[in-house]
Amino acid sequence: MWGGEGAGRRRGEAFGGSVGGPVAGPGGAPGSGGTGLAGWRAGDDGGAEQLPAELVAELEQTGYYPQLLADVVLQSLAGEPLLDALVHLETTFDADAVRRHVTVLALTATRLVTAHVDDHDPPEAGGAPVAVASSESVPLHDVRSVVVGHRVTAPERHRPGAAPQELTLTVAWGTLTRLDLEPATCGDPECEADHGYTGTTTADDVSLRISADAEGEAAVLAARRFARSLTRATRAPRP
């Protein structure tokens, strides 16, 4: 499977959703279940296009509007065969709400497709749940860097091929840049002059953090596999 055996199932069960069953949306309202998603096909515009069964299963196992996710990914692929994919569900807790954000990274022979779906507040109190989806298609030659961070506990006992405790995957292609500023100093602790600001810019188009404690070892291994696939695909020189 794209996400490794059982990786998505554990994520879906964290919300009380079962594969192929109805899933509660924000505020307890019914969400979109997985029923009828197997062999997902596009609508009239997509003809006979369909997602691989492995990715369909991963989308279902997130327990988060799998039909919407499948539709966004399938449209973004635009008929190009899928080589690899990674599905990541992130959950945050507000004072009175649980918010979910799903990122799908899809790799083809020429592009990296990113799709995001997340919860938004309804336009009025007590209104129907709202999910907002977006996608971006990036030519592989535009990917500037693939950064993989490993966090390993008890490194002295690490064995080749073992999954790290946590993996961070950051991919940059120049669309988004983070600017971190701080007051500049001259090094004199007694100086009260205004030296302006100094800072750094960091390309940060997409960054995923996958933890074995929260999502299971299979999810970490899946992220590492996808990072390897993407690194291999982007090793060609820029045109």
CYANA upper distance limits for C-alpha pairs under 8 A (distance plus 0.5 A):
  1 MET  CA      5 GLU  CA      6.74
  1 MET  CA     54 GLU  CA      5.46
  1 MET  CA     55 LEU  CA      7.84
  1 MET  CA     58 GLU  CA      8.41
  2 TRP  CA     54 GLU  CA      6.32
  2 TRP  CA     55 LEU  CA      6.59
  2 TRP  CA     58 GLU  CA      7.79
  2 TRP  CA     84 ASP  CA      7.26
  2 TRP  CA     85 ALA  CA      6.43
  2 TRP  CA     86 LEU  CA      6.99
  2 TRP  CA    222 ALA  CA      7.37
  3 GLY  CA      7 ALA  CA      6.40
  3 GLY  CA      8 GLY  CA      7.30
  3 GLY  CA     55 LEU  CA      8.46
  3 GLY  CA     58 GLU  CA      7.05
  3 GLY  CA     85 ALA  CA      8.23
  3 GLY  CA     86 LEU  CA      6.68
  3 GLY  CA     87 VAL  CA      7.31
  3 GLY  CA    218 ALA  CA      7.70
  3 GLY  CA    219 ALA  CA      6.59
  3 GLY  CA    222 ALA  CA      5.45
  3 GLY  CA    223 ALA  CA      8.10
  4 GLY  CA    218 ALA  CA      5.70
  4 GLY  CA    219 ALA  CA      6.85
  4 GLY  CA    221 LEU  CA      7.69
  4 GLY  CA    222 ALA  CA      6.02
  5 GLU  CA    218 ALA  CA      6.93
  6 GLY  CA     10 ARG  CA      6.99
  6 GLY  CA    218 ALA  CA      7.49
  7 ALA  CA     11 ARG  CA      7.45
  7 ALA  CA    215 GLU  CA      7.41
  7 ALA  CA    216 GLY  CA      6.98
  7 ALA  CA    217 GLU  CA      8.32
  7 ALA  CA    218 ALA  CA      5.78
  7 ALA  CA    219 ALA  CA      5.49
  8 GLY  CA     12 GLY  CA      6.73
  8 GLY  CA     58 GLU  CA      6.03
  8 GLY  CA     59 LEU  CA      8.27
  8 GLY  CA     61 GLN  CA      5.27
  8 GLY  CA     62 THR  CA      6.05
  8 GLY  CA    219 ALA  CA      8.06
  9 ARG  CA     13 GLU  CA      6.67
  9 ARG  CA     18 SER  CA      8.43
  9 ARG  CA     19 VAL  CA      7.86
  9 ARG  CA     58 GLU  CA      8.32
  9 ARG  CA     61 GLN  CA      5.28
  9 ARG  CA     62 THR  CA      7.35
 10 ARG  CA     14 ALA  CA      6.86
 10 ARG  CA     61 GLN  CA      8.26
 10 ARG  CA    215 GLU  CA      7.41
 10 ARG  CA    216 GLY  CA      8.17
 11 ARG  CA     15 PHE  CA      7.95
 11 ARG  CA     61 GLN  CA      7.42
 11 ARG  CA     62 THR  CA      6.15
 11 ARG  CA     63 GLY  CA      8.14
 11 ARG  CA     89 LEU  CA      7.85
 11 ARG  CA    215 GLU  CA      6.93
 12 GLY  CA     16 GLY  CA      7.37
 12 GLY  CA     17 GLY  CA      6.02
 12 GLY  CA     18 SER  CA      7.06
 12 GLY  CA     19 VAL  CA      7.98
 12 GLY  CA     61 GLN  CA      5.54
 12 GLY  CA     62 THR  CA      4.92
 12 GLY  CA     63 GLY  CA      5.07
 12 GLY  CA     64 TYR  CA      8.24
 13 GLU  CA     17 GLY  CA      5.79
 13 GLU  CA     18 SER  CA      6.74
 13 GLU  CA     63 GLY  CA      8.15
 15 PHE  CA     63 GLY  CA      7.77
 16 GLY  CA     23 VAL  CA      8.36
 17 GLY  CA     21 GLY  CA      7.28
 17 GLY  CA     22 PRO  CA      7.54
 17 GLY  CA     23 VAL  CA      5.84
 17 GLY  CA     24 ALA  CA      8.09
 17 GLY  CA     63 GLY  CA      6.04
 18 SER  CA     22 PRO  CA      8.09
 18 SER  CA     23 VAL  CA      8.12
 18 SER  CA     61 GLN  CA      7.83
 18 SER  CA     63 GLY  CA      7.47
 19 VAL  CA     34 GLY  CA      6.88
 19 VAL  CA     60 GLU  CA      6.34
 19 VAL  CA     61 GLN  CA      5.97
 19 VAL  CA     63 GLY  CA      7.54
 20 GLY  CA     33 GLY  CA      6.59
 20 GLY  CA     34 GLY  CA      4.43
 20 GLY  CA     35 THR  CA      5.28
 20 GLY  CA     36 GLY  CA      8.24
 20 GLY  CA     37 LEU  CA      8.40
 20 GLY  CA     60 GLU  CA      7.09
 21 GLY  CA     33 GLY  CA      5.76
 21 GLY  CA     34 GLY  CA      6.22
 21 GLY  CA     35 THR  CA      6.69
 22 PRO  CA     30 PRO  CA      7.58
 22 PRO  CA     31 GLY  CA      7.22
 22 PRO  CA     32 SER  CA      6.85
 22 PRO  CA     33 GLY  CA      4.53
 22 PRO  CA     34 GLY  CA      7.34
 22 PRO  CA     35 THR  CA      8.06
 23 VAL  CA     30 PRO  CA      6.57
 23 VAL  CA     31 GLY  CA      5.47
 23 VAL  CA     32 SER  CA      6.53
 23 VAL  CA     33 GLY  CA      5.62
 23 VAL  CA     63 GLY  CA      6.68
 23 VAL  CA     64 TYR  CA      7.60
 23 VAL  CA     65 TYR  CA      8.28
 24 ALA  CA     28 GLY  CA      5.84
 24 ALA  CA     29 ALA  CA      6.03
 24 ALA  CA     30 PRO  CA      4.86
 24 ALA  CA     31 GLY  CA      5.24
 24 ALA  CA     32 SER  CA      8.26
 25 GLY  CA     29 ALA  CA      5.42
 25 GLY  CA     30 PRO  CA      5.62
 25 GLY  CA     31 GLY  CA      4.67
 25 GLY  CA     32 SER  CA      8.12
 25 GLY  CA     64 TYR  CA      8.31
 25 GLY  CA    129 PRO  CA      7.03
 26 PRO  CA     31 GLY  CA      8.33
 26 PRO  CA     97 ALA  CA      8.09
 26 PRO  CA     98 VAL  CA      7.55
 26 PRO  CA     99 ARG  CA      7.94
 26 PRO  CA    119 ASP  CA      7.95
 26 PRO  CA    129 PRO  CA      6.39
 27 GLY  CA     97 ALA  CA      7.82
 27 GLY  CA    129 PRO  CA      8.06
 29 ALA  CA    128 ALA  CA      7.84
 29 ALA  CA    129 PRO  CA      7.45
 31 GLY  CA     64 TYR  CA      7.93
 31 GLY  CA     65 TYR  CA      6.77
 32 SER  CA     64 TYR  CA      7.60
 32 SER  CA     65 TYR  CA      5.04
 32 SER  CA     66 PRO  CA      7.27
 32 SER  CA     67 GLN  CA      7.44
 33 GLY  CA     60 GLU  CA      8.22
 33 GLY  CA     63 GLY  CA      7.61
 33 GLY  CA     64 TYR  CA      8.15
 33 GLY  CA     65 TYR  CA      6.78
 33 GLY  CA     66 PRO  CA      7.27
 33 GLY  CA     67 GLN  CA      8.18
 34 GLY  CA     60 GLU  CA      5.86
 34 GLY  CA     63 GLY  CA      8.14
 34 GLY  CA     65 TYR  CA      8.14
 34 GLY  CA     66 PRO  CA      6.50
 34 GLY  CA     67 GLN  CA      7.43
 36 GLY  CA     40 TRP  CA      8.39
 37 LEU  CA     56 VAL  CA      7.59
 37 LEU  CA     60 GLU  CA      8.20
 37 LEU  CA     66 PRO  CA      8.08
 37 LEU  CA     67 GLN  CA      6.90
 38 ALA  CA     53 ALA  CA      7.32
 38 ALA  CA     56 VAL  CA      6.82
 38 ALA  CA     57 ALA  CA      8.00
 39 GLY  CA     50 GLN  CA      6.92
 39 GLY  CA     51 LEU  CA      7.18
 39 GLY  CA     52 PRO  CA      7.74
 39 GLY  CA     53 ALA  CA      6.61
 39 GLY  CA     56 VAL  CA      7.65
 40 TRP  CA     50 GLN  CA      5.93
 40 TRP  CA     51 LEU  CA      6.44
 40 TRP  CA     56 VAL  CA      7.51
 40 TRP  CA     70 ALA  CA      7.61
 41 ARG  CA     46 GLY  CA      8.02
 41 ARG  CA     47 GLY  CA      8.33
 41 ARG  CA     48 ALA  CA      7.00
 41 ARG  CA     49 GLU  CA      6.14
 41 ARG  CA     50 GLN  CA      4.76
 41 ARG  CA     51 LEU  CA      7.38
 42 ALA  CA     46 GLY  CA      5.11
 42 ALA  CA     47 GLY  CA      6.83
 42 ALA  CA     48 ALA  CA      7.43
 42 ALA  CA     49 GLU  CA      6.32
 42 ALA  CA     50 GLN  CA      6.79
 42 ALA  CA     71 ASP  CA      7.31
 42 ALA  CA     74 LEU  CA      7.26
 42 ALA  CA     75 GLN  CA      7.97
 43 GLY  CA     47 GLY  CA      7.11
 46 GLY  CA     75 GLN  CA      8.03
 46 GLY  CA     78 ALA  CA      8.32
 46 GLY  CA     79 GLY  CA      8.11
 49 GLU  CA     74 LEU  CA      8.26
 49 GLU  CA     79 GLY  CA      6.81
 50 GLN  CA     74 LEU  CA      7.53
 51 LEU  CA     55 LEU  CA      7.14
 51 LEU  CA     56 VAL  CA      6.93
 51 LEU  CA     70 ALA  CA      8.07
 51 LEU  CA     74 LEU  CA      7.12
 52 PRO  CA     56 VAL  CA      6.85
 52 PRO  CA     82 LEU  CA      8.36
 53 ALA  CA     57 ALA  CA      6.66
 54 GLU  CA     58 GLU  CA      6.95
 55 LEU  CA     59 LEU  CA      6.73
 55 LEU  CA     85 ALA  CA      7.70
 56 VAL  CA     60 GLU  CA      6.74
 56 VAL  CA     70 ALA  CA      7.67
 57 ALA  CA     61 GLN  CA      6.58
 58 GLU  CA     62 THR  CA      7.05
 58 GLU  CA     87 VAL  CA      7.30
 59 LEU  CA     63 GLY  CA      7.96
 59 LEU  CA     64 TYR  CA      8.23
 59 LEU  CA     66 PRO  CA      5.68
 59 LEU  CA     69 LEU  CA      7.43
 59 LEU  CA     70 ALA  CA      7.60
 59 LEU  CA     87 VAL  CA      7.67
 60 GLU  CA     64 TYR  CA      7.92
 60 GLU  CA     65 TYR  CA      8.45
 60 GLU  CA     66 PRO  CA      5.69
 62 THR  CA     66 PRO  CA      7.98
 62 THR  CA     89 LEU  CA      7.17
 64 TYR  CA    102 VAL  CA      8.41
 65 TYR  CA     69 LEU  CA      6.92
 66 PRO  CA     70 ALA  CA      6.52
 67 GLN  CA     71 ASP  CA      6.64
 68 LEU  CA     72 VAL  CA      6.78
 69 LEU  CA     73 VAL  CA      6.73
 69 LEU  CA    115 ALA  CA      8.48
 69 LEU  CA    117 VAL  CA      7.52
 69 LEU  CA    133 ALA  CA      8.49
 70 ALA  CA     74 LEU  CA      6.44
 71 ASP  CA     75 GLN  CA      6.61
 72 VAL  CA     76 SER  CA      6.73
 72 VAL  CA    115 ALA  CA      7.42
 72 VAL  CA    133 ALA  CA      7.78
 72 VAL  CA    134 SER  CA      8.12
 72 VAL  CA    135 SER  CA      7.70
 73 VAL  CA     77 LEU  CA      6.73
 73 VAL  CA    104 VAL  CA      8.16
 73 VAL  CA    106 ALA  CA      8.41
 73 VAL  CA    113 VAL  CA      8.41
 73 VAL  CA    115 ALA  CA      6.86
 73 VAL  CA    135 SER  CA      8.24
 74 LEU  CA     78 ALA  CA      7.15
 74 LEU  CA     79 GLY  CA      8.19
 75 GLN  CA     79 GLY  CA      8.42
 76 SER  CA    113 VAL  CA      7.28
 76 SER  CA    135 SER  CA      7.33
 76 SER  CA    136 GLU  CA      8.02
 76 SER  CA    137 SER  CA      7.48
 77 LEU  CA     81 PRO  CA      8.08
 77 LEU  CA     82 LEU  CA      8.17
 77 LEU  CA    113 VAL  CA      7.57
 80 GLU  CA    108 THR  CA      7.22
 81 PRO  CA    108 THR  CA      6.65
 81 PRO  CA    109 ALA  CA      8.22
 82 LEU  CA    106 ALA  CA      7.35
 82 LEU  CA    107 LEU  CA      6.53
 82 LEU  CA    108 THR  CA      5.46
 82 LEU  CA    109 ALA  CA      8.30
 83 LEU  CA    106 ALA  CA      8.17
 83 LEU  CA    107 LEU  CA      6.04
 83 LEU  CA    108 THR  CA      5.68
 83 LEU  CA    109 ALA  CA      7.49
 84 ASP  CA    106 ALA  CA      6.55
 84 ASP  CA    107 LEU  CA      5.69
 84 ASP  CA    108 THR  CA      7.70
 84 ASP  CA    226 PHE  CA      7.20
 84 ASP  CA    229 SER  CA      7.76
 85 ALA  CA    104 VAL  CA      7.57
 85 ALA  CA    105 LEU  CA      5.97
 85 ALA  CA    106 ALA  CA      4.88
 85 ALA  CA    107 LEU  CA      6.50
 85 ALA  CA    226 PHE  CA      7.17
 86 LEU  CA    104 VAL  CA      6.20
 86 LEU  CA    105 LEU  CA      5.63
 86 LEU  CA    106 ALA  CA      7.10
 86 LEU  CA    222 ALA  CA      7.61
 86 LEU  CA    223 ALA  CA      7.08
 86 LEU  CA    226 PHE  CA      6.96
 87 VAL  CA    102 VAL  CA      7.70
 87 VAL  CA    103 THR  CA      6.47
 87 VAL  CA    104 VAL  CA      5.12
 87 VAL  CA    105 LEU  CA      7.09
 88 HIS  CA    102 VAL  CA      6.15
 88 HIS  CA    103 THR  CA      5.75
 88 HIS  CA    104 VAL  CA      6.91
 88 HIS  CA    208 LEU  CA      8.11
 88 HIS  CA    210 ILE  CA      8.47
 89 LEU  CA    100 ARG  CA      7.52
 89 LEU  CA    101 HIS  CA      6.38
 89 LEU  CA    102 VAL  CA      5.00
 89 LEU  CA    103 THR  CA      7.06
 90 GLU  CA    100 ARG  CA      6.27
 90 GLU  CA    101 HIS  CA      5.64
 90 GLU  CA    102 VAL  CA      6.69
 91 THR  CA     98 VAL  CA      7.56
 91 THR  CA     99 ARG  CA      6.26
 91 THR  CA    100 ARG  CA      5.06
 91 THR  CA    101 HIS  CA      6.89
 92 THR  CA     98 VAL  CA      6.54
 92 THR  CA     99 ARG  CA      5.77
 92 THR  CA    100 ARG  CA      6.92
 93 PHE  CA     97 ALA  CA      6.59
 93 PHE  CA     98 VAL  CA      5.22
 93 PHE  CA     99 ARG  CA      6.70
 94 ASP  CA     98 VAL  CA      6.63
 94 ASP  CA     99 ARG  CA      7.94
 99 ARG  CA    118 ASP  CA      7.97
 99 ARG  CA    119 ASP  CA      6.25
 99 ARG  CA    120 HIS  CA      8.49
100 ARG  CA    118 ASP  CA      6.14
100 ARG  CA    119 ASP  CA      6.32
101 HIS  CA    116 HIS  CA      7.55
101 HIS  CA    117 VAL  CA      6.27
101 HIS  CA    118 ASP  CA      4.70
101 HIS  CA    119 ASP  CA      7.22
102 VAL  CA    116 HIS  CA      6.13
102 VAL  CA    117 VAL  CA      5.78
102 VAL  CA    118 ASP  CA      6.76
103 THR  CA    114 THR  CA      7.57
103 THR  CA    115 ALA  CA      6.20
103 THR  CA    116 HIS  CA      5.14
103 THR  CA    117 VAL  CA      7.25
104 VAL  CA    113 VAL  CA      8.47
104 VAL  CA    114 THR  CA      6.26
104 VAL  CA    115 ALA  CA      5.60
104 VAL  CA    116 HIS  CA      6.99
105 LEU  CA    112 LEU  CA      7.51
105 LEU  CA    113 VAL  CA      6.32
105 LEU  CA    114 THR  CA      5.26
105 LEU  CA    115 ALA  CA      7.12
106 ALA  CA    112 LEU  CA      6.37
106 ALA  CA    113 VAL  CA      5.48
106 ALA  CA    114 THR  CA      6.89
107 LEU  CA    111 ARG  CA      6.66
107 LEU  CA    112 LEU  CA      5.36
107 LEU  CA    113 VAL  CA      6.84
107 LEU  CA    230 LEU  CA      7.64
108 THR  CA    112 LEU  CA      6.94
108 THR  CA    113 VAL  CA      8.45
109 ALA  CA    233 ALA  CA      8.07
110 THR  CA    139 PRO  CA      6.44
110 THR  CA    140 LEU  CA      6.15
111 ARG  CA    137 SER  CA      6.94
111 ARG  CA    138 VAL  CA      5.89
111 ARG  CA    139 PRO  CA      4.89
111 ARG  CA    140 LEU  CA      5.43
112 LEU  CA    137 SER  CA      6.43
112 LEU  CA    138 VAL  CA      5.60
112 LEU  CA    139 PRO  CA      6.83
112 LEU  CA    140 LEU  CA      6.63
113 VAL  CA    135 SER  CA      7.59
113 VAL  CA    136 GLU  CA      6.25
113 VAL  CA    137 SER  CA      5.02
113 VAL  CA    138 VAL  CA      6.70
114 THR  CA    135 SER  CA      5.91
114 THR  CA    136 GLU  CA      5.74
114 THR  CA    137 SER  CA      7.00
115 ALA  CA    133 ALA  CA      7.72
115 ALA  CA    134 SER  CA      6.22
115 ALA  CA    135 SER  CA      4.63
115 ALA  CA    136 GLU  CA      7.03
116 HIS  CA    133 ALA  CA      6.00
116 HIS  CA    134 SER  CA      5.81
116 HIS  CA    135 SER  CA      6.69
117 VAL  CA    131 ALA  CA      6.98
117 VAL  CA    132 VAL  CA      6.02
117 VAL  CA    133 ALA  CA      4.77
117 VAL  CA    134 SER  CA      7.10
118 ASP  CA    131 ALA  CA      5.98
118 ASP  CA    132 VAL  CA      6.09
118 ASP  CA    133 ALA  CA      7.24
119 ASP  CA    129 PRO  CA      8.22
119 ASP  CA    130 VAL  CA      6.58
119 ASP  CA    131 ALA  CA      5.22
119 ASP  CA    132 VAL  CA      7.08
120 HIS  CA    129 PRO  CA      7.97
120 HIS  CA    130 VAL  CA      5.81
120 HIS  CA    131 ALA  CA      6.24
120 HIS  CA    132 VAL  CA      7.33
121 ASP  CA    129 PRO  CA      7.60
121 ASP  CA    130 VAL  CA      6.90
122 PRO  CA    126 GLY  CA      7.98
122 PRO  CA    127 GLY  CA      5.89
122 PRO  CA    128 ALA  CA      6.62
122 PRO  CA    129 PRO  CA      6.21
122 PRO  CA    130 VAL  CA      6.13
123 PRO  CA    127 GLY  CA      7.28
138 VAL  CA    142 ASP  CA      7.20
138 VAL  CA    143 VAL  CA      7.84
138 VAL  CA    173 TRP  CA      8.25
139 PRO  CA    143 VAL  CA      7.67
140 LEU  CA    233 ALA  CA      7.74
140 LEU  CA    234 THR  CA      6.30
141 HIS  CA    234 THR  CA      6.99
141 HIS  CA    236 ALA  CA      7.91
141 HIS  CA    237 PRO  CA      7.80
141 HIS  CA    238 ARG  CA      5.75
141 HIS  CA    239 PRO  CA      7.68
142 ASP  CA    173 TRP  CA      6.20
142 ASP  CA    238 ARG  CA      7.84
143 VAL  CA    171 VAL  CA      7.87
143 VAL  CA    172 ALA  CA      6.55
143 VAL  CA    173 TRP  CA      4.89
143 VAL  CA    174 GLY  CA      8.44
143 VAL  CA    234 THR  CA      7.37
144 ARG  CA    171 VAL  CA      8.26
144 ARG  CA    172 ALA  CA      6.13
144 ARG  CA    173 TRP  CA      5.50
144 ARG  CA    174 GLY  CA      7.90
145 SER  CA    171 VAL  CA      6.36
145 SER  CA    172 ALA  CA      5.90
145 SER  CA    173 TRP  CA      7.59
146 VAL  CA    169 LEU  CA      7.77
146 VAL  CA    170 THR  CA      6.45
146 VAL  CA    171 VAL  CA      5.23
146 VAL  CA    172 ALA  CA      7.24
146 VAL  CA    227 ALA  CA      7.93
146 VAL  CA    230 LEU  CA      8.15
146 VAL  CA    231 THR  CA      6.88
147 VAL  CA    168 THR  CA      8.35
147 VAL  CA    169 LEU  CA      6.34
147 VAL  CA    170 THR  CA      5.51
147 VAL  CA    171 VAL  CA      6.81
148 VAL  CA    167 LEU  CA      7.44
148 VAL  CA    168 THR  CA      6.14
148 VAL  CA    169 LEU  CA      5.27
148 VAL  CA    170 THR  CA      6.98
148 VAL  CA    227 ALA  CA      7.72
149 GLY  CA    167 LEU  CA      6.04
149 GLY  CA    168 THR  CA      5.36
149 GLY  CA    169 LEU  CA      7.06
150 HIS  CA    164 PRO  CA      6.47
150 HIS  CA    165 GLN  CA      8.09
150 HIS  CA    166 GLU  CA      6.50
150 HIS  CA    167 LEU  CA      5.34
150 HIS  CA    168 THR  CA      7.18
151 ARG  CA    164 PRO  CA      6.32
151 ARG  CA    165 GLN  CA      6.18
151 ARG  CA    166 GLU  CA      5.49
151 ARG  CA    167 LEU  CA      6.81
152 VAL  CA    158 HIS  CA      8.39
152 VAL  CA    164 PRO  CA      5.46
152 VAL  CA    165 GLN  CA      5.72
152 VAL  CA    166 GLU  CA      7.43
153 THR  CA    164 PRO  CA      8.15
153 THR  CA    165 GLN  CA      6.96
154 ALA  CA    158 HIS  CA      7.46
158 HIS  CA    162 ALA  CA      7.42
163 ALA  CA    217 GLU  CA      7.01
163 ALA  CA    220 VAL  CA      7.04
163 ALA  CA    221 LEU  CA      6.47
164 PRO  CA    212 ALA  CA      8.16
164 PRO  CA    220 VAL  CA      7.79
165 GLN  CA    211 SER  CA      6.64
165 GLN  CA    212 ALA  CA      5.81
165 GLN  CA    213 ASP  CA      7.72
165 GLN  CA    217 GLU  CA      8.31
165 GLN  CA    220 VAL  CA      8.38
166 GLU  CA    209 ARG  CA      7.74
166 GLU  CA    210 ILE  CA      6.23
166 GLU  CA    211 SER  CA      4.87
166 GLU  CA    212 ALA  CA      6.46
166 GLU  CA    220 VAL  CA      7.42
167 LEU  CA    209 ARG  CA      6.39
167 LEU  CA    210 ILE  CA      5.79
167 LEU  CA    211 SER  CA      6.97
167 LEU  CA    220 VAL  CA      6.87
167 LEU  CA    223 ALA  CA      8.03
167 LEU  CA    224 ARG  CA      8.00
168 THR  CA    207 SER  CA      7.51
168 THR  CA    208 LEU  CA      6.11
168 THR  CA    209 ARG  CA      4.89
168 THR  CA    210 ILE  CA      6.76
169 LEU  CA    207 SER  CA      6.08
169 LEU  CA    208 LEU  CA      5.68
169 LEU  CA    209 ARG  CA      6.99
169 LEU  CA    223 ALA  CA      8.08
169 LEU  CA    227 ALA  CA      7.56
170 THR  CA    204 ASP  CA      7.29
170 THR  CA    205 ASP  CA      8.10
170 THR  CA    206 VAL  CA      6.22
170 THR  CA    207 SER  CA      4.69
170 THR  CA    208 LEU  CA      6.93
171 VAL  CA    204 ASP  CA      7.22
171 VAL  CA    205 ASP  CA      6.64
171 VAL  CA    206 VAL  CA      5.95
171 VAL  CA    207 SER  CA      6.94
172 ALA  CA    176 LEU  CA      8.43
172 ALA  CA    203 ALA  CA      6.01
172 ALA  CA    204 ASP  CA      5.90
172 ALA  CA    205 ASP  CA      5.46
172 ALA  CA    206 VAL  CA      7.22
173 TRP  CA    203 ALA  CA      7.87
173 TRP  CA    205 ASP  CA      7.08
174 GLY  CA    203 ALA  CA      6.58
174 GLY  CA    204 ASP  CA      8.32
174 GLY  CA    205 ASP  CA      7.44
175 THR  CA    203 ALA  CA      8.44
175 THR  CA    205 ASP  CA      6.75
176 LEU  CA    203 ALA  CA      6.63
176 LEU  CA    204 ASP  CA      6.35
176 LEU  CA    205 ASP  CA      5.51
177 THR  CA    201 THR  CA      6.90
177 THR  CA    202 THR  CA      6.00
177 THR  CA    203 ALA  CA      4.93
177 THR  CA    204 ASP  CA      6.15
177 THR  CA    205 ASP  CA      7.64
178 ARG  CA    201 THR  CA      6.02
178 ARG  CA    202 THR  CA      5.57
178 ARG  CA    203 ALA  CA      6.73
178 ARG  CA    204 ASP  CA      6.96
179 LEU  CA    199 GLY  CA      7.39
179 LEU  CA    200 THR  CA      6.34
179 LEU  CA    201 THR  CA      5.02
179 LEU  CA    202 THR  CA      7.02
180 ASP  CA    199 GLY  CA      5.76
180 ASP  CA    200 THR  CA      5.91
180 ASP  CA    201 THR  CA      6.92
181 LEU  CA    197 TYR  CA      6.93
181 LEU  CA    198 THR  CA      6.17
181 LEU  CA    199 GLY  CA      4.68
181 LEU  CA    200 THR  CA      7.29
182 GLU  CA    197 TYR  CA      6.08
182 GLU  CA    198 THR  CA      6.09
182 GLU  CA    199 GLY  CA      6.54
183 PRO  CA    195 HIS  CA      7.79
183 PRO  CA    196 GLY  CA      6.61
183 PRO  CA    197 TYR  CA      4.88
183 PRO  CA    198 THR  CA      6.61
184 ALA  CA    195 HIS  CA      5.88
184 ALA  CA    196 GLY  CA      6.10
184 ALA  CA    197 TYR  CA      5.15
184 ALA  CA    198 THR  CA      5.74
185 THR  CA    195 HIS  CA      6.46
186 CYS  CA    191 CYS  CA      8.11
186 CYS  CA    195 HIS  CA      7.80
210 ILE  CA    214 ALA  CA      8.39
210 ILE  CA    215 GLU  CA      7.45
210 ILE  CA    219 ALA  CA      7.52
210 ILE  CA    220 VAL  CA      6.34
210 ILE  CA    223 ALA  CA      7.94
211 SER  CA    215 GLU  CA      6.27
211 SER  CA    216 GLY  CA      7.45
211 SER  CA    217 GLU  CA      8.30
211 SER  CA    219 ALA  CA      8.37
211 SER  CA    220 VAL  CA      7.03
212 ALA  CA    216 GLY  CA      4.73
212 ALA  CA    217 GLU  CA      5.19
212 ALA  CA    218 ALA  CA      8.29
212 ALA  CA    219 ALA  CA      7.60
212 ALA  CA    220 VAL  CA      6.58
213 ASP  CA    217 GLU  CA      8.26
215 GLU  CA    219 ALA  CA      6.53
215 GLU  CA    220 VAL  CA      8.22
216 GLY  CA    220 VAL  CA      7.38
217 GLU  CA    221 LEU  CA      6.77
218 ALA  CA    222 ALA  CA      6.59
219 ALA  CA    223 ALA  CA      6.77
220 VAL  CA    224 ARG  CA      6.74
221 LEU  CA    225 ARG  CA      6.60
222 ALA  CA    226 PHE  CA      6.73
223 ALA  CA    227 ALA  CA      6.61
224 ARG  CA    228 ARG  CA      6.76
225 ARG  CA    229 SER  CA      6.82
226 PHE  CA    230 LEU  CA      6.60
227 ALA  CA    231 THR  CA      6.51
228 ARG  CA    232 ARG  CA      6.61
229 SER  CA    233 ALA  CA      6.69
230 LEU  CA    234 THR  CA      6.70
231 THR  CA    235 ARG  CA      6.78
